[in-house]
């Protein structure tokens, strides 16, 4: 937690990822890889964390849906459903997505070591009217569900290698995806996609968010690149090709490594991002100006803005 320049640890010594807001105003997180936990805050009692469930699978990301929480795993690309009765079950509809046999792990052997993530669900996004849910599978495209996660259907090419999906907070027709081939944008709630690369110094995109009617996307030469950059584009002109421009306003043109999946976030006019070197930058004016709020936040796995 970073507030007013003060850094504190609420779950010290534990790994935390998959931060997401829930329907009751609390925060859900995946702790130590196997626990689904919920954070609540009361002015008198303060912050309280409780464990909702534990799973054997390695958990990666989550998304609230009607009456349940969908949780993606970091291996096997399995989707779990945690319902309001406390039961965790595997979603069979996700296991039977057409074309699933073509999915593959995005790993490689470098200097005798296996590097890169396994076949897993890296992120999920639900649109503004809660009618569509997308899941970013590495490497398996972005399956789409219109029935709260019961059944799923493929969208764009598996070979685009999607890293993160994001939904516009007010316009249900708008989704964006950071892929290894560029920024992908959908103007029809994820049914069709257009790949955008105009203006990028390199097409490998690792993180994405909406802020107002603009998309902000992180780009680099590859996942282990020593530098990365943030670009923005306006969607006011509607469908078609867009021009991506480098974000300035105090944000350095080159960041210390990539901004990875879930390491960029927005809430209203407030945006925040953290790069691989641990630099946290924050904007409170829709991305027009940025300030360095913290350094040394190494191995950051997720970012969420609680108080805009």
N, C-alpha and C positions, 0 to 999 in steps of 0.2 A: 504494500500500500504506500503510495506517495501522495501526500496532501500538504499543500502550502509549503512545499520544499522539504518536508520532513518525511523520512523513510522509516517504515515499520514493517515487522513481519507478523502476520497473523497465523501462519502455519509453518513456523520455522522448522527447518530440517526435513520438510516433506516436499515432494515434487508436486506441482500444481499445473494443470493444463485444462483446455476446454472450457474456459470461463464463459458463462452465458447467463442472461437474465431469465428468470422464470415468470410465470403468469401472476404470481402473488407479490411481485416486487422484490424478491430476494435474488440471490446469485447462486447458480449451480456450478460446481467445479469437479474435476476428476483429479483425485488425490492419490499420490503414490502408485499411479498406474492402474489401480484395481478398485478404488472406492468412488462411489458417487456421493458427493457431499453438498450440503446446502448452507449458505450463509444468510443470516438474518441480522437486522440491526434494530435495537430499541434504545431510545434516548436515555432511559433509566438503566437498563441492563447492559447496554453496549452491544458489542459484536458477539454473535453466537454461531458456532459451526456444529452441524450434526451430520453423521453418516447415515445416508438413506439406504444404501445397499452396497454389497461387495461382490465382485465378479472375478472369475479366474482369468478372463481375457485381458489383454493389454488395451486399455481404453484411450481414445484419442480426442474425440470431440462429441458435442451433444447439442440437441436442439429441442426446445419444448414444442409439443403438438397438443392437440385437444385431449386433455385427460391423461397425458403421459409425457415421458421424456424419451426421445430417441437418442441412442448412444452409439457412436461408431467406434469400431476397434482398430487398433494399429497393426493388426495382422489378420490375414484371411479375409479382410474387407467384410467383416460381419457387422450386421446392424442389430442392436438390442433394443428392446422396448421395456422401459420401466414405468409401470402404470401406477395409478393412485392407490392401489391396494398393496403396493410394496413388492409386487412380483416382477422379476426380470425374465424376459423370454426373448428368444431369437426370432427375428422377423423373417419368416420363410419367403415372403414376397421379394425380399432383396436378394436372397440366394438364387432366385430364379429369373433375374433380370435377363431379357434376351441379349445375347452377345457376351455374357459374362465369361464364357470360356476363352475369350480373347484378351481378358485382363492379364496383367503381369506386374511383377514387382519392379520398382525402379531402382534396382541395386546394381553395383558394379564392383569389380575387384581392383583396388588401387594399392600398389606396393605390397601385395599379398594380403591386404585387408579388405573385407567386404564393407562397403560404405553405401550410404543412401538408405532411404526408408523402405520397409517391406510393402507388400500389397496391403494397403489400408485406406480407411476413410479419413481424409485430412481435414475436411470441414463440411459443415452443413449450413443451409440458409433457407429461411421461410419468408415468403413475400408479404407485403403490407396487409393484404386482406386474409392472410393465412390459408389461402386456397392451394398453394403450390409449395412443395419442399424439394430442394435439390441437395444432393450429396456429392462432394468432390472425392473421387476415388483415384488413388495414385497406384498404378496407372490403369484407369478404367472409365474415363470420361466423367460425366455428371448425370447420373440417373435422376429421374424426375418422378415425383409422386403427387397425385391430386386427391388422395384419400387418407391424409394424415399418416402416411408411411406404410400402409398395408400392402400396396402393390407399387411397382416401379417400372419405368421404361427408359431406355437409353435416349440421350440427346446428341451431343456432338461427338466427333471422332475420338476414339480412345487414344490415338497417337498425338492428339494435342497435349496430352500429359497435364491434366488440370491439377493445380495446387491449392486454390481457394475459390469458393463461390461467395457472393455477397448479394443482398437484396436491398432495394431502395426502401427507406422507412415509410414512405407515403404513397409511392406509385407502384401498385402491384404488378404492372406489366414489365418492370425493369429489373433485370438481373445482370451481374457482371461476373466474369471468371478470370482469374490469373492463370495462364497456361504457359507451357514451355515454348509455345509458338507465338505468343503475344497476348494482348488483352481481348477477351471475347465478350461481346455485349448482346443481350437479348432484349428486344422491345415487345415480345409477346409472351411474357411469363415463362420463358425457358423452352418454348417449343422450337424455336429456330435461333441461330447464333451467327454473328458476323465477327470475323477475326480482324483486329485492328493492330497495326504496327507502325503507322505513319508517325515519325518523330522520335521513336525509341532508338537508343544507341545500341541496344541488343534486345532480342525478342523474348528472352527468358524472364517470365513474370512470376513472382512468388507470393504476392499478397495484394489484396484489393479491398477498397471500401467506397461507399457513396458518401458524399457530404453535399447536401443540397442537390442540385441537378448537375453535379459534376462527379466524375469517377477519378479516384486516385489509385495509382497502381505502382508497385515496386518492380523494377527491372534490373537485370544484371546479365553478365555473360554466361554464367552458370551458377549452380547452387553453391559452390565453394569459392566464388569470385571474391577477391579482396576488396572490391568496391561495388556499390550499387547506387541507384538513383530513384527518385520518385517523380512520376509524371502525372499530369492531370488533363482531362478533356471535358468539354461541355456537351450535354445531351440536349440542349435547347433546340437544336436544328432537327431533331428527330432521327429517323432511321438513316442509314448510310454510313459512309466512311467518316471518321473523325480524325482530327489532328491532335496528337499528344504533345504537350509542351512540358519542359522541365519546371518543377516547382522551385520557386525561390523564396523570397521574403524571410531570409534568415536561415532557411534550410540549406546546408551546404550542397553544392552540385554533386559531390561524391560522398556517400556515406561509408561507414566502416564495415563493409561487407553487405550482405543482402538484408532486406527486411523480410523475414520468413512468414509463412502461413500463420495467421492469428496474431501477428505482431503489429497490426495496424487497426485502428478502430475510430469510430466517430459517434457522437451523440449531439444532435442539434448542430450548432455552429462550432462545436469543439471536436478537434481531431488529435490523435496521438499516434506515435509510432516509435518503435525501438529497433535499432539495427543490430547486426551480429556482434559489434564491438561493445554493445551495452549502452549506447547513447539513446536517451529518451528525449524526443522532441514533441512539443505540444503547441497547438494553434487554437485560439479562441475566436477566430474571425473567419471561419469557413476555409481555412487553408491559405489565406493571403499573407499571413505572417506567422513565423515559428520561433520558439525559444527553446534552448537546451535546458531541460529541467533536471536531468540526472545523468550520471555516467557510471560505468562499471556494473551495469545490470546484465552480467554475462549469463548465457544459457536461458535467456527469457523465452518462454514457450507460449504465452498468451497475454493479451492486454484487454482490459475492459474499463470504460469510463463510467464511474458510478455517479459522480456529481458534476454535471455540466455547469 
